[in-house]
Amino acid sequence: MKRSSLIIAALTAMISFGAVSCTNTATAPAAAESTETTANLKGAIVFFNLDRVLNEYDMANDRRSEVEAKVKGISDEVNRRGNKLQKDVDTFAEKYQKGLLTSSVAEAQNQKLQQQQAEFQNYALQKEQEINEEQQVMLNQIADAIKTYLDSFQAEKGFAMILTTQGDILPQPVAVGDASLDVTDQIIAGLNAEYVKTKNSNK
């Protein structure tokens, strides 16, 4: 859950930066329900709830799941290697304290363990960078998909501006707004429809 919160926070900055251009077409039921309302919104400033979009956008959820699985695999391997190294260090320390090793053997094993520790630290650092890259690419992909959709949606609907808002108790920056100006449902429906098309075209 913490990782998802961090992802949402990072995406907020990325998407809000370009949120002047916005969302996509609604599903048929949503369009039929609010045709008259949306038809009168040309030139209006509308808004959407970014938290909801990130939580209900299928592509964002799929990418998060993929990255989390990769991160878990990497973390498990780093932990496995770290635990093995620690076990080797503990075994060496125990034998040395019991006087079961000659000085020359102890020195050789100590040097070997120090080398293994240095190699492990480099490996762990490399994997940490790999995780950071995976997460950043995911953020970029989600933000780009949403921004691209918002651009076409804004052009199609003719909105003057589309704002993003976040939070439940006191949303920011739109604390209060006319419900007819909230296009969150349309954006989610449109994003998911586009994602389905993309997935089907890649099969």
Disulfide bonds with the S-S distance in Angstrom:
none
